[in-house]
Amino acid sequence: MGLKDSTTEEKILEAAKEVFMKYGLYGARMQDIANTAGINKALLHYYFRNKEKLFDSVFEKALEKYFAQMTVIGDKSMPIKERLMRYVDNIFTFFSEYPQMSMFIIKEISINPQMFHEKVKTLKHPKSLLIPILQEAIDNKEIPPIDPVMFMVNLHSLCAYPFLASPLYKVILKRNGYEWDDDSQNRIKESVKEFISFKFQ
């Protein structure tokens, strides 16, 4: 077989992302990925020898995209509050484009936390770590003396949970005559920003 084609490889990675996000590492089958990519299984194995190698590529790209949303937190050209507001915008846009990404990452982390730990060490930029950035802002009296750990937990939860629980929200809202739509997500995003403003008073 000749040289590998980048277009075919991208097609495989997109198909694998769809299948892995739906079934996870252990539930996905190489045949499902081949079918989704529109290729035969032999060609799939030519590009990726086994499911684990393919999953590793997909998971790393997912984390890269996720952590890319956090780089604004480390941009010291802006006040800490503005950085966090922009992070909220970024992460909501990201989860709107990849609504299953939060569930995918959390599920795979719970199964293999060591793999996540190793990926974080190589992918996450130290200047975008939220806790030390908050502590620095507290020390410089830029923000009030809040608990940076609890703030981080609350902020990430407020951003991610609406997407994790969106199937439940859709059912509940529909039964009560409401729709879970882009406007709902925008209102939630604004409520997250209100949380930031309230904590920084």
Protein Blocks (a to p, Z undefined) as FASTA:
>chain_A
ZZddfklmmmmmmmmmmmmmmnommlpcfklmmmmnopafklmmmmpmblklmmmmmmmm
mmmmmmmmmmmmmmmkbcfklmmmmmmmmmmmmmmmmmmlmmmmmmmmmmmmmlmmmmmm
mmmcfklpmklmmmmmmmnomaccddfklmmmmmmmmmmmmmmmmmmmmmmmmmnopacd
fklmmmmmmmmmmmmmmmmZZ
